[in-house]
């Protein structure tokens, strides 16, 4: 007999089929036993009638043979009757938390400590199916727009971009560092392929524990040439997000429904506001005097997110033109007002989700910017080679995958959107 | 005027169009100037007639406007006439090596040192387009077979799998290590999604310099449940490779032609030989007495590769059943002869390209195997949780992306198949 997937049973009504998977739940009710089997694709219910049956422990691996019968009461509308069980792998211990409830009743510490088994819970699987969907949609949109994927090295020979906040390691008797972003490499790669992207881990040795930070995360990085300015980059961000949410709506309906995800709203396009005007607005409307500030606090971002929703009907808001003093040296200034930058943050429901912008592309501008920042050019020698040999105006951005999932699913902590999170205390599982 | 890609000019015959990109080469011949422009997609030639023109330095970024004209002599059959140039980014230095030749005339040290600019060479771009093609084909085949993508953490809290050969780092005052493979995580994820894959960096602190090793590489990892044994895994390997080479033939014709790639040959399916029989064969046919050996040397792998080609007409050969003593503790033994393993290596043109096999799936088997290997179970506690709670028979494999490209393109060194390689001496660019 052919083994079929749980998601295929409706095509076999009246036939006897074999499924295989994990026992998700069992219950006995008035002489009838129910068993829900989970495989990599979904779940299916089997009904045992008559004599007492010893239903196996949850998470036992079984083969389950039965006749497919329509039943409006069964989840999915079909179930297995006259079932037979073969045990493939027995278990000797119960899961730390019931796995069959719609909601996973476990606090954050338990979730993190028992991630290996609790990630099997339907609500956790749904989250990580969405992560996979986001990665797939990201690549599909960029591939169809002439972008080339690449993989940058994570071991680097100078603690350059951020200076602080990088992990240091011993590399055959000398120092190496873990890349905190593929920024320099993706810019170099614009010289090679014009339009590039990467999906990969980045490492941040940030010594703080907040609900929005983890020390290792997945970064979706984009960089491309022949832009006019940061607005060209923002146009791609908008297109890309639209494509990602359409992909999820189309391919991940089950997960979105199970998680009760409220899909983002926009009013046709993502509004934008200049950083300077954002400060004026906050001052005028809240009475808090923030004019002259060089950055936005999380509270101000939240306020702006609410303002964008209220006045523009949008869950997204671009804040553009952040002061140059707060942006890294490779940021391109606004040619008309060089104290402001051609950069942006994208706020999604009031939390920063993306940072991006136009980069400098002239070799001598880099030398001047490094000198102004009081940085020696020497550790940047290879990076600067890219600009010695001709680079077009270019820009890009990075999306934190876990933060996107957190905001989309309105989770209270980014660790909940991470399979095996790394924080100051946690390096396992 | 709309800017078009170099690859689109044939659709604009007789029209005036604008291109933008890098000056790849210029030459003057009998009062005529030729300029080859490169963008992210390909190249196009412009012809300057009449008066002397100062053609820009190679790698200068220009806009190039001209009228598209058919010319059988021109590369691609079309060229731009009556061209006009606007300089977008000037360069002040020549590339270290001519960028216009079909072959890149540079030794390995120069290639590595000047990778930032030399990776722009058409032969290098073609290699990395193939890498991107392999990743895309890998994901496409697995997605269409019900696999789910995930990303495992690279920072781990115990130097487990290999013991030696892992990079150690300071993690907020305690020790952490860089994962040398996602082996444990991909097995845990079989418990979550049944079929999983990952594309990501792995780190090997191996203190040797060979033409086949780098200290950071891209690993294409697969793991899935409900297999019969390692032959189920090998069947997927064969399908996947067939899909990858079909994808390349279909989407990367230009690159395969430019690099002169000899596509792999098979005689319908990949042959396999048991490790024990391989030793007998080598002994019988070469006179070298290797019976009783526990591993194959690179020379023996080469010999077996030639033998497979000679007798089976195949560039691929599976060697199965390696002795358990040489395989990691999670390897599943052959139930009929437990000194041999249900594992395999895939040789491609006589070099090991993949290692894989069936893994143990019973909790108590893990405890016994760890005890036999003289290892404490404690550092493996989280990993073992996966088996406490029910795991199906499962297996998988890992492909080294750079090694696959090296073997496919018959390069003498794996560093040549890597954008920015890391070896004992090199952490930059």
Interface residues (C-beta under 8 A of the other chain):
Chain A: X3 X5 X20 X21 X22 X23 X39 X40 X41 X57 X59 X60 X61 X88 X89 X90 X91 X92 X93 X95 X114 X116 X117 X119 X120 X124 X125 X128 X129 X131 X132 X135 X136 X139 X143 X146 X148 X149 X150 X151 X152 X153 X154 X155 X156 X157 X158 X167 X168 X169 X170 X171 X172 X174 X176 X178 X185 X188 X189 X191 X192 X193 X194 X195 X199 X200 X201 X203 X205 X207 X215 X216 X218 X225 X226 X361 X362 X363 X382 X383 X385 X386 X388 X389 X390 X391 X392 X393 X401 X419 X420 X421 X422 X424 X427 X428 X429
Chain B: X3 X5 X20 X21 X22 X23 X39 X40 X41 X57 X59 X60 X61 X88 X89 X90 X91 X92 X93 X95 X114 X116 X117 X119 X120 X124 X125 X128 X129 X131 X132 X135 X136 X139 X143 X146 X148 X149 X150 X151 X152 X153 X154 X155 X156 X157 X158 X167 X168 X169 X170 X171 X172 X174 X176 X178 X185 X188 X189 X191 X192 X193 X194 X195 X199 X200 X201 X203 X205 X207 X215 X216 X218 X225 X226 X361 X362 X363 X382 X383 X385 X386 X388 X389 X390 X391 X392 X393 X401 X419 X420 X421 X422 X424 X427 X428 X429
